Amino acid sequence: SQCRLMRGHRGRTGLEVRITGKAGHASAPGRAINPHYIAAAFLPGVRDLPMAEYPDFGRATLVPTVYRSDNESVNVIPESVFMHLDWRTVPGEDAASMVVRLQALLDRALLPGATGRVVVVQDAMTSYNGFSLSLPSVFPASALAPDHWAVRAGESALAEALGRPEEASLWRFATDG
């Protein structure tokens, strides 16, 4: 923010998708349920999902960032694949609705005999004194109106301290604090 006054920021929600098929040997793919094919069918829906918009923030975004399987052998079809989805939110979006929308997409991509689940990631947090807690990876978006009393008070205090007008802006990125 370059030490500028911000009146809001986009949010972030971390989501995990787990797709479980049936493991098998690459020489006999007909005996397996390949979760990679399900993921391949699911991802275009993620890319094309209509996203909420908010004045000044623009459109929310959703992207896959990490993809892994439960196996590292080059000649084995894995049983499960996992992917992390990073949803950058705008005010008014909530994690429960995100999960419902993504689960519906995933359900349409599943092959017979496969399962899939979308969940909000749980972040393990540890404080400076060792206290640990698991919390949902949800950092809500927020935005105060330009004429909100707190925004006006901040602009006034900064103008007095800096000797020049200071207009609050919106941080188009997510922050976690």
C-alpha positions in Angstrom: 0.0 0.0 0.0 3.1 2.2 0.1 1.9 3.5 3.6 -1.3 4.9 2.1 -4.6 4.8 3.8 -6.8 1.9 2.7 -10.5 1.7 3.3 -10.8 -2.0 2.2 -9.2 -5.0 0.6 -10.2 -8.1 -1.3 -10.5 -11.3 0.6 -9.1 -14.8 0.2 -10.5 -18.3 0.8 -8.4 -21.4 0.4 -10.3 -24.5 -0.8 -9.2 -28.1 -1.3 -10.7 -30.5 -3.8 -10.1 -34.2 -3.3 -11.1 -36.6 -6.0 -11.0 -40.3 -5.4 -11.2 -42.9 -8.1 -9.7 -46.4 -8.1 -5.9 -47.0 -8.4 -4.6 -49.2 -11.1 -1.6 -50.1 -13.2 -1.0 -47.9 -16.3 -0.9 -51.1 -18.4 -4.6 -51.8 -17.5 -6.4 -48.5 -17.3 -9.8 -50.1 -17.8 -9.5 -51.6 -14.3 -9.0 -48.2 -12.7 -11.1 -45.0 -12.3 -8.6 -42.3 -13.2 -9.0 -39.2 -11.0 -6.9 -37.1 -13.4 -9.7 -37.4 -16.0 -12.2 -36.1 -13.4 -10.0 -33.2 -12.5 -9.6 -32.4 -16.2 -13.4 -32.3 -16.6 -13.8 -30.2 -13.4 -11.1 -27.5 -14.2 -12.8 -25.9 -17.2 -15.9 -25.3 -15.0 -13.7 -23.6 -12.4 -12.2 -21.4 -15.1 -15.6 -20.5 -16.5 -17.5 -20.1 -13.2 -19.3 -16.8 -13.1 -17.7 -14.6 -10.5 -19.2 -11.8 -8.3 -18.2 -8.2 -9.0 -17.9 -5.3 -6.7 -17.4 -1.6 -7.6 -13.7 -0.6 -7.4 -12.6 -4.2 -6.8 -13.7 -5.6 -10.1 -14.4 -9.4 -10.4 -13.5 -12.0 -7.8 -11.0 -14.6 -9.1 -10.6 -18.3 -8.7 -7.6 -20.3 -9.7 -6.0 -23.7 -9.1 -2.6 -23.2 -7.6 -1.4 -26.7 -6.4 -2.1 -30.1 -7.8 -0.8 -33.4 -6.4 -1.7 -37.1 -6.3 -1.3 -39.8 -3.6 1.3 -41.6 -5.6 4.6 -40.9 -7.3 5.1 -44.0 -9.4 5.2 -43.2 -13.1 3.4 -46.4 -14.1 0.5 -46.3 -11.5 -2.8 -44.5 -11.9 -3.4 -42.8 -8.5 -6.4 -43.4 -6.3 -6.7 -39.8 -5.4 -5.8 -36.3 -6.5 -5.9 -33.1 -4.5 -5.9 -29.5 -5.7 -5.8 -26.2 -3.9 -8.1 -23.5 -5.2 -7.4 -19.8 -4.4 -10.5 -17.7 -4.4 -9.9 -14.0 -4.2 -13.2 -12.6 -2.9 -15.1 -9.3 -3.0 -17.5 -8.1 -0.3 -20.6 -10.2 0.0 -19.1 -13.6 -0.8 -19.0 -16.4 1.8 -17.1 -19.7 2.1 -20.2 -21.9 2.4 -21.7 -20.6 -0.9 -18.3 -21.2 -2.6 -18.2 -24.8 -1.4 -21.8 -25.4 -2.6 -21.0 -24.0 -6.1 -17.8 -25.9 -6.5 -19.2 -29.1 -5.2 -22.0 -28.9 -7.8 -19.3 -28.5 -10.5 -17.3 -31.4 -9.1 -20.4 -33.7 -8.9 -21.1 -33.1 -12.6 -17.5 -34.1 -13.5 -17.4 -37.4 -11.4 -17.2 -40.7 -13.2 -19.3 -43.7 -11.9 -17.6 -45.2 -8.9 -15.6 -42.0 -8.0 -16.1 -39.5 -5.2 -15.2 -35.9 -4.8 -15.3 -33.4 -2.0 -14.7 -29.6 -1.8 -13.8 -28.2 1.6 -12.4 -25.0 3.1 -8.7 -25.5 4.0 -7.9 -25.5 7.7 -4.8 -23.5 8.5 -2.7 -24.6 11.5 -1.8 -21.4 13.4 0.8 -21.2 16.2 1.3 -18.0 18.2 4.6 -16.7 19.5 4.1 -18.5 22.8 3.3 -21.9 21.2 -0.5 -21.8 21.4 -1.9 -23.7 18.4 -5.2 -23.5 16.7 -6.7 -24.8 13.5 -8.8 -22.1 11.7 -10.6 -21.9 8.3 -8.5 -20.3 5.6 -11.0 -17.5 5.1 -10.0 -13.9 5.1 -13.2 -11.9 4.2 -13.1 -8.9 1.9 -14.1 -5.6 3.4 -14.8 -2.1 2.1 -15.8 1.1 3.9 -17.6 3.7 1.9 -15.5 6.7 0.9 -17.6 8.9 3.2 -17.5 6.6 6.2 -16.6 8.5 9.4 -13.5 6.3 10.0 -12.2 6.9 6.5 -12.8 10.7 6.8 -11.1 10.7 10.2 -8.1 8.9 8.8 -7.8 11.1 5.8 -8.1 14.2 8.0 -5.4 12.9 10.5 -3.0 12.1 7.6 -3.6 15.4 5.9 -2.8 17.2 9.1 0.3 15.1 9.8 1.6 15.1 6.2 0.6 18.7 5.3 -1.2 17.5 2.1 -4.5 15.9 1.2 -4.6 12.1 1.6 -7.4 10.2 -0.1 -8.2 6.6 1.1 -8.0 3.9 -1.6 -8.9 0.2 -1.9 -6.3 -2.5 -1.7 -7.1 -4.8 -4.7 -5.2 -7.6 -3.1 -6.1 -9.8 -0.1 -4.5 -9.3 3.2 -4.5 -11.5 6.3 -4.4 -8.9 9.0 
